């Protein structure tokens, strides 16, 4: 089957969004460096595509289709990162039988660059997560889970820095509070740290100390909680911080046809995106950097 027969792109795309309060008239993307960010979240062990009789998800998803799409975008722009916002595990018999081995091996074959950890990634216990790490040829980042007294100590970094076409990209991770979602015996001595405080510190380090041109947060906090306005969420995170450019979210299975544009604590634009669940969509955000590294972006969600 030819790729065009099973991949279609949604019509909803963000307009060109500038950062730092600059007007669009100051930007010429045709002459700028282009960095493409691709992302997934809450795939939940969905390896195969949905079948023709699976309701609204019929004939969507599947790792093979995602791989073809990712490869075509990488050919279009080699300066591409592929990221995941957690809950890789749990949801199909593949996880029940292989315990996460297949998921990590396939993500490695797709050449994921980094992922953060969701609550369901502890569903075989922290030992089960640790046991599958040798199959993951990509980095795990989580800044607000303190694993220092666990078997995962030193295996998860707070952040990772990538350089693409001279553009320095800092990626850090945040996880949701596990208490109440995961049985204590499954995550052992993992400590949850306040995500807003950690994000403020991490983004400052990446932007100011490490001189990153682009700061991305991989978040498994959830997009927004209407009945719990004060609960840590992606929208609250965007509003409370000032050095994050893009928040890639997970946990709430929120389908956004295009990134939400939020104002941060100093009135600058932050993009917040999440692409639902089960590998049905692939998020794409293109960042454009002009000669003085002023940046703009546009994004969309692509049906797989």
TAZIGI-V980640 format. One record per helix or strand. SS is the DSSP state (~ for helix, > for strand). FROM is the first residue (numbers start at 1). LEN is the number of residues. If there is no record, write none. Layout:
ss=SS from=FROM len=LEN
ss=SS from=FROM len=LEN
This chain:
ss=~ from=3 len=4
ss=> from=8 len=6
ss=> from=17 len=2
ss=~ from=24 len=3
ss=~ from=29 len=3
ss=> from=33 len=8
ss=~ from=55 len=3
ss=~ from=63 len=14
ss=> from=80 len=5
ss=~ from=93 len=6
ss=~ from=101 len=9
ss=> from=114 len=2
ss=~ from=119 len=4
ss=~ from=125 len=11
ss=> from=139 len=3
ss=> from=145 len=2
ss=> from=157 len=1
ss=> from=159 len=6
ss=> from=167 len=9
ss=> from=179 len=1
ss=> from=182 len=1
ss=~ from=184 len=4
ss=> from=191 len=2
ss=~ from=195 len=15
ss=> from=214 len=7
ss=~ from=234 len=7
ss=> from=246 len=3
ss=> from=255 len=1
ss=> from=260 len=4
ss=> from=269 len=5
ss=> from=275 len=1
ss=> from=281 len=9
ss=> from=295 len=9
